[in-house]
Amino acid sequence: MKKTIISPSVLAADFADFGGAIAQIDASGAEWVHLDVMDGRFVPNITFGPKLVGDIRKRTAAFLDVHLMITEPGNFVEAFAKAGADGITFHLEAEVHSQRLLAAIRGMGKKAGISIVPSTPAFMLEELLPYTDLVLVMTVNPGFGGQTLIPECLAKVQKLVEMREKRGLDFLISVDGGIHEGTAGAAKAAGTDVLVMGSAFFGHSDQAGLVRELGSTIN
């Protein structure tokens, strides 16, 4: 039995009212806040930087789950760590020396995460798993919220579960993209530990009920 972590993504929030968005997340009972950092280069969109993370840190005790969708992430992890991120995830596709960067993030006292886009197979992460606290499987092509989940990506979650069990590791597996009440069950059944939700969370009339429902334990 395991409880699923719900990580609402502020990418779908009103950017003119981040404080209100954080208040909604806290009131819902969600344990994590997902922060998508985009640079307009690795993905075709631009969002925000370390200052927003620092400002949000002042307003919540939730786990700040920072997802760097940027080129040269190694140049920025220290700034996000100092701003108050609890976990920092970067993309395998954006970093040549991924093991070194994972170790550096852990050395800053943060949880180290690595992510893959839909076109990257799970086996590409095999050598990095012992150095990883979180693997984020993108179930859409990153850059914009409100997309439809690519169901084939959930097979990667199953593969990662197999590798984790075989090697006796304890990293968490997160999915991001197209997660809502209609797709969360399949993601959980595949072995997902963390559900990142944007539009489905902020557009829901009963956010606390949604978190209770999707965060419930499963066999």
Protein Blocks (a to p, Z undefined) as FASTA:
>chain_A
ZZddddddfklmcfklmmlmmmmmmmnopabdcddddehlmpgcdfbdfklmmmmmmmoc
bdcdddddbehkllmmmmmmmnopabdcddfklpmblmlmmmmmmmnopacdddddfklc
fklmmmmmmmpcbdcddfbdchiehiacdfklmmmmmmmmmmmmmnopabdcddeehiaf
klmmmmmmnopabdcdfklmmmpcblmlmmmmmmpccZZ
